[in-house]
Amino acid sequence: MKVARTDFARLLSAVAKVVESRNTIPILATVCLVAEGGTLTATATDLDIEISGSIAAEGDFAACLDAKLLTGIVTKVAGDEITIEQGDGTATLRAGRSKYNLQTLPVDDMPSMAVDGFTAEFTEDLAALFAPVQFAISTEETRYYLNGIFLKGAVDTGSQAVALTAVATDGHRLAKHVASGVSAFDGIIVPRKTVGLVPKGNITVRLSASKIQFVADGTTITSKLIDGTYPDYQRVIPSRNDKIVTFSGDDMARAAGRVSVISSERGRAVKVEVVNDQATLSVNNPDSGNASEDVIVSYANEEPITVGFNSAYLGELVGIFPPGDVKMALSDGAGPVLFTSDNAPNLLAVLMPMRVH
């Protein structure tokens, strides 16, 4: 089998992303290579996600090789062409003046994921839809149904247009992003690892009751969905918060980062006291001291308000919005706080407050 080195390197880079660095099952550490009819198809899986792609090739080949080792070789060898000859349980790779003898496993050992039964298909820049909500995905394995992004396509009863909605929450923060869609489908939960593999730009998306598939630039990613019921996130989004504080997102994020330096704890609460057109951010650490910083805001309500946040969460959350003003809507400082921006009308976030002293 002969392939162009740059094409082969690109193919392996795309496919081997799914291979875990540590595997107790040897075949899952490999990439399956099958060359026939002028095409080389490479496939890798972790049993939950399968990635495959194809490039032009000469000759026939069928074996599984260690994905990390093969990728390292192909990215470092010289020459424009790579030749791989198949032996009995081995493969000989030649490129330039380099020669490698590699162990192989049979292609029949590679698990295959069924890819039939898709009931919905659409084209969407799913990476852009997921990007601003991804930070709120939970990493708590006990509530496994929060370990991904909830995705749903629903018809708006008023406009009759399809809205594509992506939501993520970890119970402390929530983010929701909406885009115009073309296909209505029941809500699904896309796993965290799969979210990180979604190709950028417009891609073909296929859905079934248990799987999601992405097709882009000759690469196909098929993943299992999280089998669970996503909570009713709409109940968490406050609708009657009438105390509106408007501020520069960059100023607020940087101020939260600076005052939280006084604490060695990532989750140290930052107190936000809003009076007239000024918000004072402060952190008190009994062991090392305290810090405060003022941020210019717009606040029309005459009643001062105080709220506490996880300082890291606050900085990360306001950072999902485009540069410019962010609006923070509060009720009494104890309930969930809503964040929005006129620069991103289809995006909102909710942050639960923390007790501060």
C-alpha positions in Angstrom: 0.0 0.0 0.0 1.3 3.5 -0.9 -0.1 6.8 0.4 0.9 10.4 0.4 2.5 11.2 3.7 0.8 14.5 4.4 -2.7 13.0 3.6 -1.9 10.0 5.8 -0.8 12.3 8.7 -4.0 14.4 8.4 -6.1 11.3 8.3 -4.5 9.8 11.4 -4.7 13.1 13.3 -8.4 13.2 12.7 -9.2 9.5 13.5 -6.8 8.9 16.4 -8.4 11.7 18.5 -10.8 9.1 20.0 -8.1 6.7 21.1 -7.5 6.9 24.9 -3.9 7.2 26.1 -4.4 4.2 28.4 -6.3 1.1 27.3 -6.8 -2.3 28.9 -8.2 -3.7 25.7 -5.3 -3.8 23.1 -7.5 -3.4 20.0 -8.9 0.0 21.3 -5.3 1.4 21.2 -5.1 0.8 17.5 -6.3 2.3 14.3 -7.8 0.0 11.7 -6.5 0.5 8.2 -8.2 -1.1 5.2 -7.0 -0.2 1.7 -8.8 -1.5 -1.4 -10.1 -0.1 -4.7 -7.8 3.0 -4.5 -9.1 4.1 -1.1 -7.6 3.8 2.4 -10.1 3.9 5.2 -8.9 4.4 8.8 -11.2 3.7 11.8 -10.7 4.0 15.6 -13.1 3.7 18.5 -13.4 3.8 22.3 -16.6 1.7 22.1 -18.7 4.9 22.7 -17.4 7.0 19.7 -16.2 5.8 16.4 -14.3 8.0 13.9 -13.5 7.0 10.3 -12.0 8.8 7.3 -10.6 8.0 3.9 -7.9 9.1 1.5 -6.6 7.9 -1.9 -4.2 5.0 -1.8 -2.5 2.4 -4.1 -2.6 -1.3 -3.3 -4.3 -3.4 -0.7 -3.9 -3.6 3.1 -5.9 -4.7 6.1 -4.6 -4.6 9.6 -4.8 -2.7 12.9 -1.7 -0.8 14.1 -1.0 1.1 17.4 -2.6 4.5 16.8 -0.1 6.6 18.9 2.9 4.9 17.5 1.8 5.1 13.9 0.8 8.7 14.2 4.2 9.5 15.7 6.1 7.8 12.9 4.1 9.3 10.1 4.4 12.9 11.4 8.2 12.5 11.8 9.5 10.6 8.8 10.8 12.3 5.7 9.7 12.0 2.1 6.4 12.5 0.3 5.3 8.9 0.2 4.8 6.1 2.7 4.7 2.4 1.8 3.3 -0.2 4.2 3.7 -3.9 3.4 1.6 -6.5 5.3 3.2 -9.6 6.8 2.1 -12.3 9.2 1.1 -10.4 12.3 3.4 -7.6 11.2 3.6 -4.6 8.9 6.7 -3.0 7.4 6.5 0.8 6.9 9.0 2.6 4.7 9.4 6.4 4.2 12.5 8.0 2.8 15.4 6.2 4.3 13.4 5.0 7.3 12.1 1.5 7.9 9.8 0.3 10.7 8.6 -3.2 11.5 5.4 -3.0 13.5 3.1 -5.4 15.2 -0.5 -5.7 13.9 -3.8 -7.1 15.0 -6.5 -8.5 12.7 -9.2 -6.1 11.4 -11.9 -8.5 12.6 -11.0 -7.7 16.2 -11.9 -4.1 15.8 -15.4 -3.4 17.2 -17.8 -1.8 14.8 -20.6 0.6 15.7 -23.9 0.2 13.9 -24.7 3.4 11.9 -28.2 2.7 10.6 -31.6 4.0 11.9 -31.0 7.7 11.7 -34.3 9.5 11.6 -33.2 13.2 11.3 -30.5 14.9 9.2 -29.6 18.6 8.9 -26.6 20.9 8.2 -25.4 23.1 11.0 -22.4 24.8 12.5 -22.8 22.7 15.6 -19.4 23.7 17.1 -20.4 27.3 17.1 -23.8 26.4 18.7 -22.0 24.4 21.4 -19.1 26.7 22.1 -20.7 29.2 24.5 -22.5 26.6 26.6 -19.8 24.0 26.8 -18.2 25.4 29.9 -21.3 24.5 32.0 -21.2 20.8 31.3 -21.0 18.8 34.5 -18.1 16.5 35.4 -20.0 14.9 38.3 -20.4 11.3 37.2 -23.2 10.5 39.7 -25.5 12.8 37.7 -24.4 11.3 34.4 -27.3 12.9 32.5 -25.6 16.3 33.0 -22.3 15.1 31.5 -23.2 16.5 28.1 -25.1 19.1 26.1 -28.9 18.9 25.7 -29.8 19.5 22.1 -33.3 19.8 20.7 -35.0 21.0 17.5 -38.5 22.4 18.2 -41.0 24.4 16.1 -41.9 27.8 17.6 -45.7 27.9 17.8 -45.8 31.6 16.9 -43.5 31.9 14.0 -43.6 28.2 13.0 -39.8 28.4 12.5 -37.6 25.6 13.9 -35.3 26.6 16.8 -32.2 24.6 17.5 -31.5 24.8 21.3 -28.3 23.8 23.1 -28.2 23.7 26.9 -25.6 22.7 29.5 -25.7 22.9 33.3 -23.9 21.5 36.3 -26.4 22.6 38.9 -24.4 25.7 39.8 -24.5 27.4 36.4 -26.5 27.0 33.2 -26.1 28.3 29.6 -28.6 28.2 26.8 -27.8 29.0 23.1 -30.4 29.1 20.3 -30.0 29.1 16.6 -32.4 28.8 13.7 -32.8 25.2 12.6 -34.3 23.1 9.8 -35.2 19.9 11.5 -37.5 19.2 14.6 -36.5 16.3 16.8 -36.8 15.2 20.4 -34.2 16.3 22.9 -31.0 14.3 23.1 -27.9 14.5 25.3 -24.5 14.7 23.5 -21.7 13.4 25.7 -18.9 15.8 26.8 -16.2 13.9 24.9 -18.2 13.9 21.7 -18.9 17.7 22.1 -15.1 18.2 22.1 -14.8 16.3 18.8 -17.4 18.2 16.8 -15.7 19.6 13.6 -15.8 23.4 13.1 -18.0 24.9 10.4 -21.1 23.6 8.7 -21.4 19.8 9.0 -23.9 17.2 8.3 -25.6 16.0 11.5 -27.6 12.7 11.7 -29.6 11.6 14.7 -31.3 8.5 16.0 -32.8 7.6 19.4 -29.4 6.4 20.6 -26.7 7.9 18.3 -25.5 11.1 16.7 -23.3 11.3 13.6 -21.2 14.1 12.2 -19.9 14.1 8.6 -17.3 16.7 7.5 -14.3 16.9 5.1 -14.2 13.1 4.5 -14.4 12.3 8.3 -17.3 10.6 9.9 -17.8 10.6 13.7 -20.5 8.4 15.2 -21.2 8.6 18.9 -23.6 7.0 21.4 -25.9 9.5 23.2 -26.3 9.7 27.0 -29.3 7.6 27.9 -31.1 9.7 30.5 -33.7 12.4 31.1 -32.4 15.9 31.1 -33.9 18.1 33.8 -36.5 20.8 33.0 -34.0 23.6 32.7 -36.7 26.2 31.9 -37.7 26.1 35.6 -34.2 27.3 36.6 -34.2 30.4 34.3 -35.6 33.3 36.3 -38.2 35.5 34.5 -39.0 38.1 37.2 -35.6 39.4 38.1 -36.2 43.2 37.9 -32.9 44.6 39.3 -30.7 45.1 36.2 -27.0 45.8 36.4 -25.1 46.5 33.2 -21.4 46.3 33.0 -18.4 45.6 30.7 -17.9 41.9 30.5 -14.1 42.3 30.3 -14.0 44.7 33.2 -16.0 42.3 35.4 -14.1 39.2 34.5 -10.7 40.9 35.1 -11.8 42.4 38.4 -13.1 39.0 39.6 -9.8 37.4 38.6 -7.7 40.1 40.4 -9.5 40.1 43.7 -9.7 36.3 43.8 -5.9 36.1 43.8 -6.0 36.8 47.5 -7.3 33.3 48.0 -5.7 30.0 47.1 -9.0 28.4 46.6 -10.5 28.3 43.1 -14.0 28.6 44.4 -13.5 31.4 46.8 -16.7 33.5 46.9 -16.5 37.1 45.6 -19.0 39.5 47.1 -20.5 41.9 44.6 -22.1 45.0 46.2 -24.0 47.3 43.8 -24.8 50.9 44.8 -25.9 53.4 42.2 -23.4 53.1 39.3 -20.7 51.2 41.0 -20.1 47.5 41.8 -17.5 46.7 44.5 -16.0 43.2 44.2 -14.4 41.9 47.4 -12.8 38.7 48.6 -12.0 38.1 52.3 -9.5 35.4 53.2 -9.0 35.0 57.0 -5.6 33.5 56.4 -4.1 36.0 54.0 -6.1 39.2 54.0 -8.7 40.8 51.7 -9.0 42.5 48.4 -11.5 44.7 46.6 -12.0 46.5 43.3 -14.6 48.8 41.9 -16.3 48.3 38.5 -18.3 51.0 36.8 -21.8 49.8 36.1 -25.2 51.1 35.2 -27.9 50.5 37.8 -31.1 52.4 37.9 -32.6 50.9 41.0 -32.3 53.0 44.2 -32.1 49.9 46.4 -28.5 48.6 46.8 -28.1 44.9 46.3 -25.4 42.4 47.4 -24.8 39.0 45.9 -22.0 36.4 46.1 -20.6 34.3 43.4 -17.9 31.6 42.9 -15.2 34.0 41.5 -14.0 31.5 38.9 -17.5 30.8 37.7 -18.3 34.5 37.4 -15.2 35.3 35.3 -15.8 32.2 33.0 -19.5 32.9 32.6 -19.2 36.6 31.5 -16.5 35.5 29.1 -18.9 33.5 27.0 -20.5 36.7 25.7 -19.1 38.8 22.9 -17.0 41.9 23.8 -19.2 44.7 25.2 -21.9 45.1 27.8 -23.4 42.3 29.8 -26.6 42.6 31.7 -27.1 40.9 35.1 -30.7 40.5 36.3 -31.2 39.9 40.0 -34.1 39.5 42.4 -33.0 39.6 46.0 -29.4 38.4 45.9 -30.3 34.9 47.0 -32.0 33.5 43.9 -30.6 32.5 40.5 -29.0 35.4 38.6 -29.6 35.8 34.8 -26.9 37.1 32.5 -27.6 38.3 28.9 -26.1 40.6 26.3 -27.7 42.7 23.5 -24.7 41.5 21.4 -25.8 37.9 21.7 -29.6 37.9 21.8 -29.8 34.1 21.4 -27.5 33.4 24.4 -28.2 33.5 28.1 -26.6 32.1 31.3 -27.7 31.6 34.8 -25.5 31.5 37.9 -26.5 30.4 41.3 -25.3 32.7 44.1 -23.0 31.8 47.0 -23.3 32.9 50.6 -20.8 35.7 51.5 -20.0 37.3 54.8 
